[in-house]
Amino acid sequence: MAEAGTLHDAFIDELRDTYDAEKQLTKALPKLAKASSNPKLRQAFEAHLKETQGQIERLEQVFESLDEKVRGKHCDGIAGIIEEGKSIMEEDFDEMTMDACLIAAGQRAEHYEMAAYGTLVAWAEAMGHTEAARLLQQTLDEEKAADKKLSSLAEGGINQRAADAAHPDEEEEEPMATGAGAGRKTPATAKAGRR
């Protein structure tokens, strides 16, 4: 009977999976950038591509610090997320909706990576791999920042412009004057009063 694997074995397996995920993302991020119509979104994807290339180098340093061979193991999870992103790009959405959907696709990848790096940091710390934990934490912090950047773009106008395009005439409708807010001016009633 084969010897049971240890946490160290699981850690190396997860590192290899994550290494492959980052390699896959270096091919997917340029496609997300190209599909973006919003210049700030395009720039965010391009900046994260550069970060991802640095994260691959950092993972290589982690392997070296553990005297392990640098090698990836196909990451089915990120492959599925990338495939979902590709299918979104094949949809016939207006530009604003496409940008909102690209943000959602990017954030799915970021959340997957944050889960992987969070696990890797915790395991490295538990096993006393201080250098590996430090390097992995640096990448986890970058992934969180990339996710936050995408959220700020979505909340900073991309989602609202897509929503406004989906319901263009709702902006002009006056809400019914009932309940506690009756009589207060809303943006819609203020517009109507200026006509």
N, C-alpha and C positions, 0 to 999 in steps of 0.2 A: 504494500500500500504506500502511495506517495506521501511524503511529509506534508503536513498542513502548512499553508501559507501564513505569513505573519503580517503585522501592520506595515512593516517595512516593504514587504512584497506588494501590498495593496497601494502603498505610497508611490512606489516606482511605476506600477501599472497606471495609476492616476496621472502621474507626471507624463508618461508616454502618450496617454489619451489627450491630455491638455496640449502637449507639444504638437500633436497632429491637428487638434482643433485650431490652434493659432496659425498653422501652415495653411489650413483650408480657408481661414478668414482672410489671409493675405490675397487670396484669389477672389474672394467674394466682395471685399470692401471697395475695390475700384468699380465694380459693377453697380453697387449702391450709390457711389458718388456720381457716376455717369448718369444714372436714372433720376437723380435729384434735380429739380428745377430751381430750388432755393439756393442761392450762392452760399449762405451760411451753413446750410445742411451739407452741401457738397464739401465745403471746407472742413466741417467736422469729421466726415467720413475719411477724407484724405489725411487729416491730422492723425486720426486713430490708426490708419494704415501704417504710418511711420512709427507710432507707438507700438503697434503689434509686431513690427519687425524688431524693435528693441526688446519686446517681451520674449520673442523667440531666442534672441541672444542671451537673455537673462535665464531662460529655462536651460539653455546649454550650460551656463555657469552652474546652475543647480545640479545638473547631472555630474559635472566635473567635480563639484564639492563633495559628492557622494561616491566618487570613483565608479560611476555607472556609465555605460555606453549611451551616447546620445542617440535615441531612436524613438520614433513615433509608433503609435498603435492606432489604427483607424478609429476615429471618434464618430460613432454612429449618431450620437446626440446632436452634435453641431452640424453634421451632414444633413440631418432632417430639418434643422432650423434654416440652414442655407437653402435647401430645396423649397421650403415654404416661401422664403424671400424671393427666389426665382419665379415662383408661380405668381406672387404679387406683381412683380415687374412685367409679367405677361398680360396682366389685366388692362382693360381699356378705361383707366380712370383719368379724370381731369388732373392737371398738374398739382393742384393744391392737395387733392385727395391722395395722389401718389406719394407726395412728400410725407403726409401724415402716416401713410402705410409703411413707407420706408423707415420712418422713425420707429414704428412698432416692431418691424423686423429687426432693426439694429438693436433695440432694447431686449428683444428675446435672446439674441446672442450675448449681449452684455450680462444679462441675468444668469444665463447658463455658465458663463465664465466666472462670474462672481461666486457662484455656488462651488465651482471646481476649485478656485483659488482659496476660498475660505476654508474648505476642507483640507487642502494641501498645507496651508499655513498652520492650522490646528494640529495636524498630524506631525508636521516637521517640529513644531514646538514640543509636542508630547514626547517625541523621540530624541530631543536634544540636538536637532540639526539646526543650530542657530543661524549659520550663514544661509542655508536654504530658506529658512523661515523669513529672514530679512529680505532676501531677493523676491520671494513669493509675495510678501506683504506689499512691496513696492508695486508689483504688478496689480495686486488686488486694489490698491489705492487708485491706480490709473483706470482700471475698469469701472470703479465707482464714479470717478470723475467723468468718464466718457458717458456713462448712463445719465448722470446729472446734466451734462451738456445737452444730450438729446431731449431730456425732459424740459429743459429751459427753452429749447427751440420749439418744442410742441406747445408748451404753455405760453410761449411768448408770441404766439400769433398763427403758427402754421395750422394747428387744429381748428382754431376759430375761423380762419379764412376758408378752410375746407368745409366746415359746418355752414358758414354763410353761403357758400356756393351751392351746397346741397339744399338749402332752404332760403332762397333769395328773397321771397316775398314775405317771410315771417318777420323780418326786421321792421317792415312798414305797418304791420297790424297792431291795432291798439288792444291791450289786454282788457278783459272785462273788469269793470270797477266794482268788485265785491270784496268783502272780507276786510281784514285789518289794514291792508295797504290801499284801500279805495281812496281815491282822490290825490294820492301822491303821484308826482310826475316820474315816470320811468323814461329811459332813453327813447322808447317808441312814442310815448305820448308827448315828450318834449319836442321830438322831430315833427310830429303832427301839428303841434301848436305853432311851429315856425313857418308853416306853409302859407 
